[in-house]
Amino acid sequence: MNEPVINKFPTEVFGCPYTGQSAKLQSAIGQQYCKFIKGTCIKPRKSEPYIKVGICSLGYKGGFVNRHIPVIVCPQRFKEDLMFETIREKYLSRWNNIEWISEVNIGVGGSVDYVAITKNRKGEIVDFLCVEIQAGGTTGSPYPAVLDLKNHGKYQKENYNYGINWANEFSKTMMQQAYKKGRIINHWNRKIVFVVQDVAIDYIKSVADASRLYPSRPEMTVDFCTFGLQWNVYQWHLQFKDIFSTDLEGINLILGGAEVDDYPTEAEFIQNIIKKGITDGVLNKEEYGKFL
C-alpha cells in the first residue's frame, strides 16, 4: 500500500494508521489497546479518565517543516523492538546480557524512564546506561478527530484545531531534564541517552544555539538518539536516523535560546512593542503608526 495521505489530523490512533479504511481503527478504538505497551492505553482524557485518548502521532506542517509528516506525541509510541535493538547495537554491543528496568529513581534528578543493566556471574550490576524518551506535545486538542472516527468512521475535515508544542516539550522540558540529570550522570563519568524523533532536533537547530551539538561523540555526557517514522506497506515504523552528542555547556547554550546573531535589535523590539500596543488598543495607531 502506498503511503497514506497526511493532513492535520491524527496519523495513528491506538497504534493503527489512518488510511481512510476505518474497520481496524474502529476495533482498536473500542478496545483502547496499545500494541506498543501490550496493554490498555495509559493516556486518559482529563474530563473522562476511563476514556483513553489513544493518539500516537499527528500530521503536522508549518514553520521548519514544509510538508505534512507524522509527529509522535506519545512516548509509548517509541517502544517498538527496533528502539531497544538500536540502543543495544549503538551502545551495548560489548555486553553479554542486557536487562531493562523502568522508572528508576535518580534522587534529586527525579526518575529515569529506562536503565539498561548488565550483571556478572554473581548477579552484581557491573554496568548501566540511562535512557529517557521524549515525545512531542500539543496545543489545543486533537481529540475531536477521534470522536469523528467513532461517530462517522472517518475524519470529517482535513484540518483539526491543534498545534505541536515544540518549545515546551523540547526546548524546555527535555533540555531541563538533560541538564538536571546530565549533571548527575556527568558526575559519574557516564552517559545518558534521550530517544527523540528526528524532527525534534530539526526544531532545536532552528530556534536555539546548537553550536555544541555534534555528530555522535562517545566521550560526551548527553546523546540524542533520533528516529523517524517510515511507512512500511501497511503501517508506520520507527527508523533509526542519527545520534547527536553534547555536554552540559551545550545544553546550557540550547536552553539559552538562539545565537546572538539571531537576536532582534532594540529598534526591532520597539517596533514589536508598538505593533502589539496598537493591536491591544493601548497605543493609538494614528499617533504611533508613523514609527512602523
C-alpha positions in Angstrom: 0.0 0.0 0.0 1.3 3.5 -0.8 2.0 5.9 2.0 -1.4 7.3 3.1 -2.4 10.9 2.7 -1.4 13.0 5.7 -3.2 16.2 6.7 -3.7 18.0 10.0 -5.3 15.0 11.8 -4.1 12.0 13.8 -2.0 9.7 11.7 -2.0 6.8 14.2 -4.7 6.0 16.8 -4.2 3.1 19.2 -1.3 2.1 17.0 -3.4 1.9 13.9 -2.6 4.2 10.9 -5.3 6.3 9.5 -5.6 5.3 5.8 -9.3 6.1 5.2 -10.3 2.5 6.0 -11.9 2.5 9.4 -12.8 -1.1 10.3 -9.5 -1.9 12.1 -9.4 1.5 13.6 -13.0 1.2 15.0 -12.0 -2.1 16.6 -8.9 -0.5 18.1 -10.8 2.4 19.5 -13.3 0.1 21.1 -10.6 -2.0 22.8 -8.4 1.0 23.7 -5.4 -1.3 23.3 -1.9 0.0 22.8 0.3 -2.5 21.0 3.5 -0.7 22.0 3.0 -1.4 25.7 0.9 -4.5 25.0 -1.9 -3.3 27.2 -4.6 -0.6 27.6 -3.6 2.9 26.6 -2.4 4.8 29.6 -3.2 8.3 28.3 -6.7 9.2 29.7 -8.9 12.2 28.8 -8.8 14.7 31.6 -12.6 15.1 31.7 -13.3 11.4 31.3 -10.4 9.3 32.8 -12.0 6.0 31.8 -11.8 7.0 28.1 -8.3 6.8 26.6 -7.1 9.3 24.1 -5.1 6.8 22.0 -3.4 9.3 19.7 0.2 8.1 18.9 1.1 10.6 16.2 -0.3 13.6 14.4 0.0 15.1 11.0 1.8 18.5 11.1 3.1 21.0 8.6 4.5 24.5 9.3 7.4 26.5 10.4 10.5 24.4 9.8 8.5 21.5 8.3 7.5 22.1 4.7 5.2 19.1 4.2 2.8 17.1 6.4 4.6 14.5 8.5 3.6 12.2 11.4 4.8 13.7 14.6 5.0 11.4 17.6 3.0 12.8 20.6 3.0 9.8 22.9 6.3 8.4 24.4 4.9 4.9 24.4 5.0 5.1 20.6 8.7 4.8 20.7 8.6 1.4 22.4 9.0 -0.7 19.3 11.5 -3.5 19.4 13.6 -1.5 17.0 14.2 1.2 19.6 15.6 -1.2 22.1 17.6 -3.1 19.5 19.1 0.2 18.3 20.2 1.2 21.8 21.7 -2.3 22.2 23.6 -2.0 18.9 24.8 1.5 19.3 25.7 1.5 23.0 25.7 -2.0 24.5 27.3 -4.2 21.8 30.0 -5.4 24.3 27.6 -6.5 26.9 26.9 -10.2 27.3 23.5 -9.9 28.8 21.0 -7.0 29.0 18.0 -6.3 31.2 15.8 -3.2 31.2 14.4 -1.6 34.4 11.9 1.2 34.1 11.2 4.3 36.2 14.4 4.2 38.3 14.8 6.9 40.9 17.8 9.1 40.4 17.4 11.2 43.6 17.2 15.0 43.1 17.0 14.3 39.3 13.6 12.6 39.6 13.4 9.3 37.8 14.9 7.8 34.6 12.5 6.2 32.1 14.7 3.2 31.5 18.0 1.8 32.7 19.8 -0.9 30.8 21.9 -3.1 33.1 24.4 -5.9 32.7 25.4 -8.3 35.5 28.3 -10.6 36.3 28.0 -14.3 37.3 27.4 -13.3 40.9 24.4 -11.2 39.9 26.1 -7.9 40.7 25.3 -4.9 38.4 28.6 -4.1 36.7 27.4 -1.5 34.1 24.4 0.5 33.3 23.0 3.0 30.7 20.3 5.6 31.4 17.7 6.2 28.6 15.0 8.9 28.5 12.1 9.1 26.0 10.7 12.4 24.9 7.7 12.8 22.6 6.0 16.0 21.3 3.0 17.7 23.0 0.0 19.6 21.6 -1.6 22.9 21.9 -5.4 22.7 21.5 -7.0 19.2 21.4 -6.8 16.7 18.5 -9.4 14.5 20.3 -12.4 15.8 18.2 -10.8 13.9 15.3 -11.1 10.7 17.3 -14.7 11.5 18.1 -15.3 11.8 14.4 -13.8 8.4 13.8 -16.0 6.9 16.5 -19.2 8.6 15.2 -18.6 8.6 11.4 -15.9 6.1 10.7 -13.6 8.8 9.2 -12.4 12.3 9.7 -14.9 15.0 8.9 -12.3 17.6 7.9 -8.7 17.7 6.7 -7.5 20.2 9.4 -8.3 20.0 13.1 -7.6 22.8 15.6 -4.4 21.7 17.3 -0.7 22.6 17.2 2.6 21.0 18.2 4.1 22.5 21.4 7.7 22.2 20.3 9.0 24.8 22.7 7.5 23.3 25.8 8.4 19.7 25.2 11.9 20.0 23.6 13.4 23.4 24.3 12.1 23.5 27.9 11.1 20.1 29.3 13.7 17.9 27.6 16.6 20.3 27.9 15.8 20.9 31.6 15.8 17.1 32.1 19.0 16.8 30.1 20.7 19.4 32.3 19.4 18.2 35.6 20.0 14.5 35.0 23.1 15.2 32.9 24.8 16.8 35.9 24.4 13.7 37.9 25.4 11.4 35.0 28.4 13.6 34.3 29.4 13.4 37.9 29.6 9.6 37.5 31.5 10.0 34.2 28.7 8.2 32.4 26.3 8.9 29.5 22.5 9.5 29.3 20.6 8.9 26.0 17.5 10.8 25.0 15.3 9.0 22.5 13.5 11.6 20.3 12.1 12.0 16.8 14.4 13.4 14.2 12.2 16.4 13.7 12.7 17.5 17.3 16.4 18.0 16.6 15.5 19.9 13.5 13.3 22.2 15.6 16.1 22.7 18.2 18.6 23.6 15.5 16.1 26.2 14.1 15.4 28.1 17.3 18.4 27.6 19.6 22.2 27.8 19.7 23.1 24.2 18.8 26.7 25.0 18.0 27.9 22.4 20.5 25.5 19.7 19.2 27.8 17.3 17.3 27.6 14.1 15.4 28.0 11.1 17.8 30.8 11.6 20.3 31.2 8.8 22.9 33.1 10.9 25.3 30.2 13.4 25.7 27.6 13.1 28.5 24.3 13.6 26.6 23.2 11.9 23.5 20.1 12.4 21.4 19.3 9.2 19.5 16.9 10.1 16.8 14.2 8.1 14.9 11.9 8.9 12.1 8.5 7.3 11.1 8.8 5.4 7.9 5.8 4.0 6.0 6.2 0.2 5.5 3.5 -1.4 3.4 0.6 -1.2 6.0 1.8 0.9 8.9 4.3 3.4 10.2 7.5 2.0 11.7 10.4 3.6 13.6 13.6 4.0 11.6 16.9 4.9 13.2 18.2 8.2 11.9 21.2 9.6 13.7 22.9 10.3 17.1 23.9 13.8 18.2 26.1 14.4 21.3 26.7 17.4 23.6 27.9 18.3 27.1 26.4 20.4 29.9 27.8 23.5 28.3 26.0 22.6 25.1 22.7 22.1 27.0 23.1 25.5 28.5 23.5 27.1 25.1 20.3 25.4 23.9 18.4 26.4 27.0 19.6 30.0 26.4 17.8 30.1 23.0 19.1 31.5 19.7 22.6 32.6 18.9 23.5 36.2 19.4 23.4 36.9 15.7 19.8 35.9 15.7 18.8 38.3 18.5 16.5 41.2 17.4 17.9 44.7 17.7 16.4 47.1 20.2 14.8 49.0 17.4 13.2 45.9 16.0 11.9 45.0 19.5 10.5 48.5 20.0 8.7 48.1 16.7 7.2 44.9 18.0 6.1 46.7 21.1 4.3 49.3 19.0 2.6 46.8 16.8 1.3 44.8 19.8 0.4 48.0 21.6 -1.7 49.1 18.6 -3.3 45.7 18.3 -4.2 45.7 22.1 -5.6 49.2 21.9 -3.0 50.5 24.3 -1.3 52.7 21.7 -3.0 54.9 19.2 -2.5 53.8 15.6 -2.7 57.3 14.2 0.0 58.5 16.6 2.3 55.5 16.6 1.8 54.2 13.0 4.4 56.6 11.8 7.1 54.7 13.7 6.4 51.5 11.9 
